[in-house]
Structures are given as C-alpha cells and as structure tokens.
Amino acid sequence: TLLVGDSGSFFTNTGAVGAVIFTLPAETNTGIEYTFLITADQNVTITAPAGKLVAFNNAAATSLAFTTTSEKIGASVIVTCDGAKWIAQVQLGSETQTPTVS
C-alpha cells in the first residue's frame, strides 16, 4: 500500500519475478500523485478503494491491470487524486497494449 508521503514517487516492477500489486491509499488529498512504469514482463495491478478510480471508459473502477501476455513492458500510468477520486492517465508503450479496467 502506498502512503501519502510517497506522493511524487516513481514506481517500477524492475526485478519482479511475479505479479506486483500497488494499492492506492484511501486518503483523498488533492494533488497526491504517483507514477508507475512497467519494466518487467510480469502482471501489474493498481488498485484503489472501491469505485474511486477513473480510468478508460469507467468512472467508478477499482483496479487497472496490465496482464495481457507480451503487452506489458513500456506501459506507464500517472495516477493523481482530484480530492474525491484517483484519475489514471495511461500511457501505452504501443497501441497494441491492452490494460484491463475493472
């Protein structure tokens, strides 16, 4: 679980030998921001409190995952709190990458 004090930090899954889960804090302080970059071919999931994540085509998501085989490395996500929800800005390494929003 990430801490509010980690705001502004850059996280990767470098060296991971299995799935990595980053959990966003429940705090909703405007401007808290984290950056994630996938550097290893392992599943990466970013989770938020239920219904508090805004990601592609879903204003009340709980997670954003990169799990599609051969479509992980190079993707990055900036997650920023607007005071009420976490806003995910996904930057794909390739147009063929497929994040899963749920």
C-alpha positions in Angstrom: 0.0 0.0 0.0 1.3 3.4 -1.0 1.5 6.2 1.5 0.5 9.8 1.1 4.2 10.6 1.8 5.1 8.6 -1.3 3.4 11.3 -3.5 5.6 12.3 -6.4 7.4 8.9 -6.4 8.1 6.8 -9.4 7.5 3.1 -9.1 8.5 0.2 -11.4 8.3 -3.6 -11.3 12.0 -3.9 -12.2 13.3 -7.3 -10.9 9.8 -8.7 -10.2 9.6 -12.4 -10.6 5.8 -12.5 -10.1 2.8 -10.2 -10.1 3.0 -6.8 -8.5 0.1 -5.0 -6.9 0.2 -1.3 -6.0 -2.6 -0.2 -3.7 -3.6 3.5 -3.6 -4.3 5.0 -0.2 -7.9 5.8 0.9 -6.8 9.5 1.5 -8.3 11.9 -1.0 -6.0 14.9 -0.7 -6.0 16.9 -4.0 -2.7 16.6 -5.8 -1.3 13.4 -4.5 0.3 11.7 -7.5 2.2 8.5 -8.3 3.9 7.3 -11.5 4.2 3.7 -12.4 6.3 2.2 -15.2 6.2 -1.5 -16.2 9.7 -2.7 -16.9 9.4 -6.5 -16.4 7.1 -8.9 -18.2 5.1 -9.5 -15.0 1.4 -8.7 -14.3 1.0 -5.2 -12.7 -2.3 -4.1 -11.0 -3.0 -0.7 -9.5 -5.9 -0.9 -7.0 -8.0 1.9 -5.4 -10.8 1.9 -2.8 -14.0 0.6 -4.4 -15.4 2.9 -7.1 -12.7 5.5 -6.6 -10.6 5.1 -9.8 -11.3 6.8 -13.0 -9.8 5.0 -16.0 -10.7 4.5 -19.6 -14.4 4.3 -20.1 -15.1 3.7 -16.3 -15.7 6.5 -13.8 -16.0 4.1 -10.8 -13.4 1.5 -11.3 -11.5 -0.3 -8.5 -8.4 -1.5 -10.5 -6.3 -1.1 -13.5 -4.3 -4.1 -14.6 -1.7 -5.0 -17.2 -1.9 -8.7 -17.6 -2.1 -9.4 -21.4 0.9 -11.6 -22.4 3.5 -9.6 -24.4 1.7 -6.3 -23.8 3.1 -5.1 -20.5 6.6 -3.7 -20.8 6.7 0.0 -21.6 3.3 1.0 -20.3 3.2 3.7 -17.7 0.4 5.2 -15.6 0.2 8.5 -13.7 -2.4 8.4 -11.0 -3.5 11.8 -9.5 -6.1 12.4 -6.8 -8.6 15.2 -7.5 -9.8 15.3 -4.0 -12.5 12.7 -4.4 -11.2 10.1 -6.9 -8.0 8.8 -8.4 -7.6 9.8 -12.1 -5.5 7.3 -14.1 -3.6 8.6 -17.1 -2.4 5.6 -19.0 0.5 6.0 -21.4 0.9 2.9 -23.5 4.3 1.8 -24.9 2.5 0.6 -28.0 -1.0 1.0 -29.5 -1.4 -2.8 -29.1 -1.1 -2.8 -25.3 -4.4 -3.7 -23.5 -4.9 -2.6 -19.9 -7.9 -4.0 -18.1 -10.1 -1.7 -16.2 -12.5 -3.2 -13.6 
